[in-house]
Amino acid sequence: MPRESPPSAPVGEDRTSAPLSATAAGLTERLTHLATQWQDPHPVETSQAGERAFVDTLACAIAAQEEPAVRIAGGAFASGASHSRVLGLPYAAGTDPQTIAILGGLAAHALDFDDVDDATISHPSAVLVPALLALSAARDLSGQTVVDAYTRGTVAGRIIAADIGIERHYELGWHSTSTIGTVAAAVATSCLLGLDAAATRHALGVAGSLAAGSRQNFGTMTKPLHAGIAASNAVLAALLAEGGFTADASQLESPLGFLALHSPGTVSNGTAATVTTADSVAEPIGLNIKAYPCCYYIQAAADAVSDLTESGLRAEDIATIEVCVQPGGLVPLIHHRPITGLEGKFSMEYAIAAMLLDHELTPQSFTDAAVNRGAAQELIPRVVPTTSQLPPIGAAEWTDGYAVVTATSKDGHTRTHRVDRPRGHVTRPLDEDRLRAKFDGCLAFAGLAADDETYSALRRLSSRSSMADFAQMLVASVTPAEVALP
């Protein structure tokens, strides 16, 4: 049965919130403890952060309704369903939860405008939000139950990332949104359904076998598909386990399991001197909400260029513009001469050229036409990305990363500016006005008017008593008037 709070203990099983024993250090046990027993030390703050994440993620999904990737996937996964009730919307009633989750995850990640967690090098909410909305609407759970499960999913991702050795995992070519995301979301869906510890272990074992995704597909429709598949697989894992389906109960940390396969030679398997637990990674509370719809590794540099343009820098004056970032800061940016909008999202060269030309980066900046315009293509070769452990200016220390932009004009004059944490970073969160502006902008991109009711409902998600009613309201509010609901 679903639960609204940590469930009652079955006969013979202790479900109190005792701390995890040092002898139960394996990843599966730590994640199971997180799903079934962990007590959030900051429930008010995490609820607020969760509500902001739902606002942001749903805005991104709504904006992507007419994206080709979403339309094609809708035809493949929901060919018999109404476009207005499913396509691009992760909360449609009357459709099976796995389909809702896969389309919702795809839509949420399609514009690459969704949030990011530095600790996991991933987009947690694009997986968690669709999976949780799909199941909670089907079971008619409360908003607080959903937000609580969401929090556990974000914390789970950080535990997994620490164990797997996230930098090495990412360098090997894995897309952590779908690898780590599948298992982390299975923690969340297991919590949402109120699975006991034994069933949760099986759900995690299933999820560990389903986790995949290659970074070679960055800049294609398959990248956001990864998020959708991860969300759908997390739903599947929890539903199977709820019904009694089995998997290896220690699959994640076993010699042939998830950790060993996904980051060979770097995993801790719970044997490190310091074992990562939920309490050790519960902060910072919240994720990085993007200001620009492109790879997060571009955001700080885009901010730096934006600041320079405000001080008078003009595209037509540029001879060269060097962008220096931390080691590894160019790894996802695999397209140096992009010719499509999707490739442009993973091109430092194009994004900087577009910011110079337009003084902003919006979803319209990443259409095929925008990328191929003559002015942008002429500027792209002048953008020179580099990396350095030591920033060219300012303090030698940095935490999550940095970007130093040095613009050299045709007359030899140089301007340099550094940004370490971009707007929207968890330490520089978007204020309410900027969050609302992003929400309204996403609706406008989808051809929809600003919607006070939907925004307010999302900002009070934890107070909702019925997620089924919420889903129906949400579908109606984002469906164009000329499209009849079935």
Buried (B, 14 or more C-beta within 10 A) or exposed (E): EBBEEBBEBEEEEEBEEEEBEEEEBBBBBBBBBBBBBBEBEEBEBBBBBBBBBBBBBBBBBBBBBEBEBBBEBBEEBBEEBBBBBBBBBBBBBBBBBBBBBBBBBBBBBBBBBBBBBBBBBBBBBBBBBBBBBBBBBBBBBBBBBBBBBBBBBBBBBBBBBBBBBBBBBBEBEBBBBBBBBBBBBBBBBBBBBBBBBBBBBBBBBBBBBBBBBBBEBBBBBBBBBBBBBBBBBBBBBBBBBBEEBEBBBBBBBBEEBBBBBBBEEBBBBBEEEEBBBBBEBBBBBBBBBBBBBBBBBBBBBBBBBBBBBEEEBEBEBBEBBBBBBBEBBBBBBBBBEBBBBBBBBBBBBBBBBBBBBBEBBBBBBBBEEBBBBEBBBEBBEBBBBEEEEEBBEEEEEBEBBBBBBBBBBEEEEEBBBBBBBBBBBBEBBBEEEBBBEBBBBBBBBBEBEEBEEBBEBBBEBBEBEBBBEBBBBBBEBBBEEEEEEE
